[in-house]
Amino acid sequence: MAGITRQILLDQTLPGPLATARVQVRRITIPPGVAAGAHFHNGPVFGSIEQGSVILQVEDGPQTVLNAGDVFYEPAEVQVTRFDATDAGAVFLAYFPLQAGQDPELRPVAGG
């Protein structure tokens, strides 16, 4: 079709097969300067920043600043060390692939 373009923003390999019964999408707003704290998710999380920016760090990996239009992946049961709003705050979409009977969970790291 004329005028349509497609661009791959993220092509993430998962550590194994994922039995997905449904996908929940949430719009999440983090006020300026708020740090989510170190945490784990019970399933993978995919997302895209709509407004503002965040600092993302998974385990001891590099800290990455994500701005509007950027996409991200947080693996299941792996520590997300930082997902902190910058002074601009952040609004993002988070996509949670879920197994039957599963709900998304965010578990804080003790002392995180």
N, C-alpha and C positions, 0 to 999 in steps of 0.2 A: 504494500500500500504506500502510496506516495506520501512523503513527509514524516513517516514513522521511523524512529531510530530506536535501537536497543543497545544498551551498554551493560555489561556484566560489572556489578559493583562488588560482589562477594561470591566466591565459589569455594565453600568451606567443606573440606573432607571431615567426616565425623569418625570418631574412634571405633565405631561398629554400627551394625544395623540399628535402626531406631523404629520401634513399633509405635506408630502415631495414629491415634484415634481422632484427635481434633487439634486445632491450633487456636490458642487464645492470643488476641492482640490487645495490648493496653497502651494508652497514651499516658505517659508519666511526666509530671512536672517536678523539677527540683529547683527550689529557690536559689538565688545567687549565693555562692560560697558554701553551700551545704555539702558535706562529705557523707556519702552513703555508708562508709565504713567497710572494712574487710568482710566479705561474705561468700557464701556458696549458694548455688542454685541446684535444685534436684533434677533439673533437665537442662538441655542447652537453651540459650537465649540468643536470638538474633535481633538486631535493632537498627534504627536509623535516627539520626539526630534531625529534628525539625527546626528547632530554634536554639540559639545560644551555643554553649560548648561544655564539654566535660573532659576530665583527665581520666583515662582508662589505663589500668595496669592489671595484668593477669599474672598471678604468682610473683616471681621476681623478675619478670620480663620488663621491657622498656615501658616507660610512661609515654602515652600517646595522647595528644590533644585532638579530640574529635569535634568538628564544627558542623553547622547545618549542612545537610546533604551527605555527610559521612555515614558509613555503615559499620557495624561491629558484631562480634561473636563472643559470647561467654560460654565456655564449655561446662557441661554438667559436672558437679562434684569436684571442681577445681577452684581454688581460692581466687576470687576477684579482689585484689588488694586495694585498688582504688577505682571508684566510679564517682568522681567528685565534680560538682558543678563549679564552673569558674565564676568570676564576678558577674558574668552575663546571665547566670542561671542556665537552665536547659529544659527543653521539652523534647521528648523522644518517643518513638514507637518501639515497643518491645513485643517480639513474636515468640510465643512459648509453644513448641510442639509437645503435645501431651499424650501419654498413654491412656488407655481406658481407665476411668476412675481416678486419674491423677489430677491434682491442682498444682499450679506453680507455687514453689516455696523459695523464700530467701532466708537463709540461716546465717545470722551474724557470727563472726569469729569471736570467740571469747577474748575480751581485751582489745578487739579490733576497732 
